Amino acid sequence: MQFAITHPMHSHPYNPELVTGAGIARVAVAAEKAGFGGFGFTDHPAPTQRWLEAGGHDALDPFVAMGFAAAHTTTLRLIPNIVVLPYRNPFVVAKAGATLDLISEGRFTLAVGVGYLKREFAALGVEFDERAAVFEEALDVITQIWTTDDLSYEGRNFSAKGITAHPKPLSTPHPPIWVGGNTSAARARVAKYAQGWCPFRAPAMLAQTARTAALETTEHLAKGIDDLRRRLEDAGRDPADVDITFTNDAGGAPGTDDFNADEFLAGAEELERAGVTWLQVNVPGDSLAHAVEAIEGFGETVIAQR
């Protein structure tokens, strides 16, 4: 099992230390030294003030920020959490992803989701009710443009003739694609297009807000993993080749006084038995020093003990 963090801009307003180049570099370097395998950023190019005031958070551009983090690290994978794929033309996403994979020497994973904020879709000129269809078509386009020259594509939402986009990504056959979401539709997309599944812990109220399926317990997660494995086998794919990410609530939050590393490790082992290969770890974002302290402490008490 590997561990990943998202740059801790958890709130609105954010701590300004976190959005400087020095702040990003310090968090990324600390994560790499602590033994984390992945580091990324969220994606909200046009959030509403209403959403921010209701508990939402600000965000940097994930591709730009991951490129900066890549320049200050050597082993850390760049894994956004997550890119809302329907917000962008897939040819532009493919170019950004290929560039990031090249400059990081093959350390990029494209983690993507369908999205759920209606007003953000409206601000970006994307039809909200078409987002699922746009998402699936975009996955197809990105995979093809990363692996094909002289590509012609005629879809419902995207059309192109004779496109060749170089340089290609360094990773072969292309950077891993991870699909977010708790629904059976998300797992079907993984089986068809992707190399990873990113469900998230969602009680009923949160699931309704995020427009996905509720997922509260390890037992719920295990059922979803079993369903994904069946879909992969039906598609002639080996489930062992597909990553699964999740969060671990056991032991409390890293960086808090009551964090219990032993309980966290026990919870991680339970999730690993269920099939989880990556754990997303939340670190505090109230200050840069606290974030780094939590990362270093987690590395010593959890990662080094596995």
N, C-alpha and C positions, 0 to 999 in steps of 0.2 A: 504494500500500500504506500502511496505517495501523498504528500500534503501540499495544498496550495492556499494562497491568500489573495484576496482582492484588496487593492489599495484602499485604505480605510476612510474614504469619504462617505460616511454613513448618514450624514445629516445635512440640513440646511438651516443656518449657514454652516459651512465647513471651516475647519481650522486652516488659515491661510498658509501655514508652514507646509501643508501637505501638497500644495499645488506649485511649489517652486521646483526648479530642476534639481536643486540640492536635496530637497525633501523626497522627491521620487527616487533619486539615486540612493539615498540613505536607506529607505525602506527596502528597495530591491536588493541592495548589497547585503543588508542584514538578513533578509529572507534566504538568500543563497547560502550565506555562511552558516545559518542555523539548520540547513538541511532541507529546506522546502524545495519541492520540485517544480512548482508553478506559481506565477504571479500575473495578475491582470487588472483590468479596469472595467467599470460598468459603462453603459451606453444610454445616455439620455440627452440627445442634441437639442430638444425643444420641450422641456417639461413645463407644465403650467404652474403659476404661482399657487393656485389652489392645491395642487398635488404636493408641492413642496411644503406648504404650511400644514398639510395633513399627515406629515411623516415621511415625505419623499426626501430625495437627496440630490445634490448637484453632482456633476460628472465632468471629467476631462474627455477629450476625444480619445477613444481607446487605442486606435492605431498609432497616432502621434505619440501618446504616452508610452505605449509598449516599445516603440522604436527607441525612445530615450532610455528606457530601462534596459533594453538589449545592449546598448552601448556601454553600460556599466556592469554587466554580468557576463558570465561565460557558460554556465550550465543551466540556469533557470529557464524553464519553458514559459513562453508568453501565451497566456490563456485568458482571453477576455471573459467577463462574467456579467452579461454575455452581449454579443453584438445582435441587435434587433435587425435581422436580415431584410425584412420588407422595407425598411427605411432607405435602403441604398440600392442603386443599380448593381446587379451581380457582377458585371464586368469591372466596375470600379472596386468592389470588394475583392475580386480575384486579383486585381493589380496590387492593391494595398497588401493583401495577404502574401502574395508572391514576393513582394519587396521586403516585407518584414521577415519572411522565412529566409531570404537570402542574406540580409544584413545580420541576422542572428545566427547564421550558420545552421539552419534547420531546426530552430527551437520554437516554431510557431504552431499553435493549435487553434483552429477556427471554431470557437464555441458560439452557437447561434440560437436565437429563439424567435418566436412568432411575434411577440409583443402584445401589450394589452391596454395601453393608454390611448383612448380615442382622440383626445385633443392633440396629443403629440403626433399621431398619424395625420390629423387634419392640417397641422402646421407644416408638415413635410410634404403635403400634397399626395398622400397615399390613401387609397380607399380602404377603410378599416375592415369592412366586411369581406374584402378580397384578400386579406393578409395571408390566409393559409395557402391559397392557390399561388400567390406570389412567392411565398416562402419555398414551396416545393419546387417550383420552376427555377427559382434562383439557385437552389442547391444543385440542380441538374446542370445549369449553365456554368457555375463555378467549377464543378468537377470536370466538365468537358474542356473549358478554356485552360485549365491547369495542365491538361494531359493531351490536348489535341491542337494541331495546326490547321489552318484553313477551315475554321469551324463555321458552318452555317447552321443557324438555329431559327426555327419558326414556332413560337409558342403563343400562348394566350396573352402574355404580358410583355414578352421580350422577343425581338426579332433582329437577326444579324446575318450577314452574308460574308463568307470568306475572311473571317477574323483570325489573325495569328498574333498572340500576345506573348512577347518575350521581354525580359528573361523569364523562364519558367521557375517555379519554386525549386529550392535545393532538395527538399524532402521528396522521396519517391514512394509510391507513384504521385503523391501530392501531400501537403500537410494534413494531419488528421482533422476531421470534421466531427464536432460533438453537437448533438441536438438537445436543447433544453425543453422542459415541460413534463408534466406528470401524466398526460393522457395516453390512451392507447394509440391515438393518432401520432403522437410524438415517437412512440416506440416503433410504429410502422415506418416512420421516416428514417429512424436509425437503421432499421433492417435493410432499407432500400438504398440509403445514401451515405451513412455515417460510420464513424469508428468509435463513437462514444455517446453515452446517454447522460444527461444532466438533470435528473429530477431534483426537486427541492422540498424540504419539510414544509407542509402547508396544512394547517388546521382549516376547518370548513370555511370560516369567515375570510381568511387570507386567500384561500383557493378561489372563492367567489370573486374577490377583488382582482386577482391575477388571471381570472378566466381560465382556470385549469382544474384538474381533479385534485380532491383532497388527498393528502398523504401525510399521516401523522406518526406512524410507528414503523419499527423495523419489519414487523410482520407485513404491513402494507407494502413496504418497499420490496420485500422478498417476493411477494406475489407479482409485482411489476417486473422484477428481474426474471422470474420464471417465464412470464409472458414474452418478454423480449428474447429470451433464449430460444423459445419455440419459434418465434418469428425469424430469427437468424438461421436456425437450422432449416426451416422451410425454404429459406432463400439460398440454401447451400453454403452458408457462412459458418465459421467457427466462432461460437460465443466467446471463447477465450481471447479472441483478437479485439474485443470491444471493451473499452473502458466504461466504468460507471462511477459517477461522482455523487457525493452526498455530504451532509453536515452531521456532526456528532454533538448531541446535546448533553451527553453524560459528562459529569465533572464540572459543569459550569463553563464560564467564558474565560479564555486566556487573558491574562492581564488584570484580573480581579483578585481581591484578597481571598475569596473563597474558592478559587479554582483548585480542583483536585486532579492532579495528573494521573494518579492510579485509576480513578474512576473513568477518566477520559480514555486511557489506554484500554480498559476493559470494554468500554463502549465501542472503541475502534475495532477491537478484535471481533466483537459481535457483528458489526457491519461488514467486516472483511469476510467473515464466514457466509454472510448473505450474498456476497459477490461484489461489494464495493471495492474499487481499485484506487480511487482518489478521494481524499477528504478535504472539503473546503473549510478553512479555519478562519473564524472572525477575530480580528484584533481591534483594540480600541482606536478611535480616531480623534479623541479629545485633544491630543497633542502629538507632535512628532516623537518626542522623547518617550512618551508612554507607549506608542505603537512599537517603537524599536525595542523597548524593554520587554514588552509582551512577546515579540517575535523571538528574541534571544532566550527568554525564559522557557518558551514552548520548545525551542530547539533542544535545550538542556534537559528538560523534565519529561518530554514526550518523544520527540524524534530520535534523540540519542539512545533512548531506552528500548527501541524496537529492534 
